[in-house]
Amino acid sequence: MNKIIVIAVFILMGCNQLTNKPVSAVMPDSAIGLKIEKSFISFRIGVPLWTSEKRCNEVFNLFDKYKGVTDEITFFTSNTHAPLPLDIFRQRTGILKQRMEQARKRGYKTGINILTTIGHHNENLDNSLKGNYTFMTNIDGAVCSGSFCPNDEHMREYVRNIYQMTTQANPDYIWIDDDIRFGHMPIGLGCFCDNCLTIFEKETGKKYTRESLKKALNDGPVEEKLKIREAWLQHNRNTISRLFVLIEKTVHETNPVMPIGFMTGDRFYEGYDFDNWAKILAGPNHTPVMWRPGGGYYNDNNTNELVGKSHDIGRQVSALSEEVVSVQSEIECFPYQRLKKAANMVVLEACSHIAAGCTGAAFNVLSFYDEPLDEYEPLVARLQEARPFFDLMAKSLGRSAISGIHTFWNKNSFITGKLTEGDWVSSGNPVVSHDIYNIGLPACYSGNNAQVTILGKDNIFALSKVEIKNLLSGGVYMDAETLQQLNDMGFGELTGFEIVGSENKDRIEKFTNNPLNGEFTGRERDNRQSFWKSMAYTLLKSDNKAQTLTTLIDYTGKEVSDCTMGVFENKLGGRICVAGYYPWIFMENLSKSSQMKAIFRWLSKDTLPGYIASFQKINLWIREPQNGKIALAFTNSSFDPAKKVILMLRTEMKNIRLYDMKCRETVIRSTGSDGPYQKFIIPEVEPWQAGLILNE
C-alpha cells in the first residue's frame, strides 16, 4: 500500500500536462487523536534583529530571561516584500545557518520564514529581483512589479533555487509566507498574464483574451457566468497546487522529513483549497505540515476587528484536516510601534484565535529596526505570564470541531460576487457580517458542525439545488433578498414568505405578540435608514403556518407593513427565519438580542450547544463534545465588566470548571435547567478577558 502511495505522489509531482482536473495529492497518514500537551508558540524575528550577531544575542537573551515565552524562533529572510536577488538570498541563508545553530544551543526549535516566494507588492524595487520574469498581471493588463506569476518557468526556477538554499541551511522547519495568493497591490487580483490564459485554455478547451474573459466573467446569463468563474477558481487552485508540488519536491529531495508551514488569509478567490494544499506539502513521507492563519488587526484602534479576525481565522482552520496539528495564528503589530497595540490586547488576541480553532500563535511583534528591545520587554513579560493559559486552552480544545451557527461559505463562494452588475474581480469577501456572534450566540465555521445556517444574498449560487434543499430541511436564518432568490429558484414552498414591498424611507421595526419575542412585545428597533442605508422589506405569508415576529411603523407610529420578519416550519421539518429589516447589524439592545437568541434556539430545535442568555457582549466558541466532555472558550469583548454572565449549556452535567487567564479555577454548579440546557452563572469577567470552561 505504501508503495502505491509513493508512486501516486511521484506521478503527481512529475506531471507537467495541464488539464481541467484539479491538482491534488493523496491523504497523508492520519494524525487524528494526537494529543496536544501545550500550545505551539513562536516568535518571528526581522532581518535587522538577526543580521548582527550582537543584536541577535540580545533577542536570545530576552527570551532566556522570560523562559517559556516561546518554543520556536523563526527568522525572516527579508524585511521588504518583493523577492530578493539570488545572491542576497544566498548570503542571508548562510548567516541564518549560524543563527539557527546558536538558537538551538539555547534550547529553541528554529526555522526560516521565506517572506517572499513570488512577492507581495511593489516595495524596494531597486534592490529586488530583476530578470526575465513575468509580472503578476490583472485582468486589464496592469502589472505588479514586486510580484511574479508562479506559472512562469523562469520564476519556478527561482523558487526552486531559494528553497534549495533554505533547506541546505538546515532549519528545523520552513515557513511559506502569504504572498502565495493572487491579490497584490496595486493591481488587485491576478494573474491574467498571457501564459495563464494559455493554461486556462488547456484546462477549459476555450481560448480567451483578457478582454473576452472579463466579458465572460461579468456579462451574460447567470448560469454561464457561474460556470466560467468556477473554472477560473479551479485554475487558481491548480496554479497554487503546482507551485506547492515544486516546493515540496525541492525541500524533501534535500531533507525528506522537513516540516513545511504555510501562512494564509481568507483565500476565496484562490479557491480555499487548504486541505489539498496541506496534503501536497506533506509529500510522500507525510511530513508534518504547519499552518499560520491570519489577516489584519495590526493595532487596537478598532477593537471589534479583533474578534472579526478570529472569525476569519476560524474559517481558515475549518478548511484544514485534523492532520494539521500546529496551527499558529498570525499575531502582528505592523509596523511594530509599541503603543499601537496594548500588551493585554496582544494576549487576548492569541486567546481569541485559539478559541476559534488555532493551537498556538506566531508573534510578529518585535522591532524591525536594528535597535535595543527595551520598549518591547514589558510585552514579552506579559506574554510569558499568559503562556500557561495558552497551553491550557490548546490542551483542552485541541483540534476538536467548533459547533454552533454557521455563517455560510464554501470553497466556491467567490463565484457569487457581483452577479448582476459590476466587475467580478472586485467583489470582495462574500461572507455576511459577523455581528450576530457579538451577543453571545455560538460561532461555527463549517456546515458539517452547524445547527443553524445563516444565508445572505447570492450565497445560494455556490450550492446545488440538492444542497439548497438539504439546508432548507434544517435551521436557516436569511435576509429578504435571499428569500427572493430562493423563491425565484422554485423553493417558495419551503420558505413560507414572499416579498411584496420594499422602501428606503426611515422605518422602525416593532415586535408582535409572539412567544419568540417573550416579554418584549411592543418593543421597537430604529436603525435610521437615513444614516445607515438599507432597504426595509414587507413580507407576505405564503403559508398559513408562517408567523409574524415584527412589523414596520413610520415615525408617527403608523403601521406601514404588517410583517418584516417571520418564522416558518416547512414540510421537510426545516425551520426558517426571514429578516427584512437590518438582518445583519444593530442587534446590541436587550430586546433584539433576546429575540435573536430565542429565534436561533427555535431554529435549531434546541440543539444549539449553548449560548449566553444574559445581556453582555460575549463572543463564544463551543467545541463538539469529545467522549461526553464539553470544552468552550469565550471573551468579554467589552470595556465593561460582565457580571453574572448566564451561560446556557446543552448538557446533563451539573458542574463546570471555569479557568480565567491566570489559570485560576472556579467550580460553578447549575442553578437550574430550561429544556435540555443547564443554567450556569459566571460571577464576573473583567473587560477584554477570556475564559475557558470544561465539564470533565
Secondary structure, DSSP 8 states (H G I E B T S, - for coil): -HHHHHHHHHHHHH-----SS----------TT----S-EEEEEE-HHHHHSHHHHHHHHHHHHHTTTS-SEEEEES-SSSS---HHHHHHHHHHHHHHHHHHHHTT-EEEEEES-SS--SS-SGGGS--SS--EEE-TTS-EEEEEE-TT-HHHHHHHHHHHHHHHHT--S-EEE-TTSSSEETTTEE----HHHHHHHHHHHS----HHHHHHHHHSS-HHHHHHHHHHHHHHHHHHHHHHHHHHHHHHHHH-TT--EEEEE---TTTT--HHHHHHHHHTTTT--EEEEE-----SSSSTHHHHHHHHHHHHHHHTS-TT---BEEEEE-TTT-GGGS-HHHHHHHHHHHHHTT-SEEEEE-S-SSSS--GGGHHHHHHHHHHHHHHHHHHHHHTT--EEEEEE---TTGGGGTTSSSS-GGG----S---GGGGGT-BEE--GGGEEEEEE-TTGGGGS-HHHHHHHHTSEEEEEHHHHHHHHHTT-HHHH-EEEEEEE-S--EEEE-S-GGGGGGTT-EEE--TTTS---EEEEEESSTT-EEEEEEE-TTS-EEEEEEEEEEE-TTS-EEEEE-B-SSS---SHHHHHHHHHHHHHHTTS---EEE-SSS-EEEEEE--BTTB-EEEEEE-SSS-EEEEEEEEE-S--EEEEE-TT--EEEEE---EETTEEEEEEEEE-TT-EEEEE--
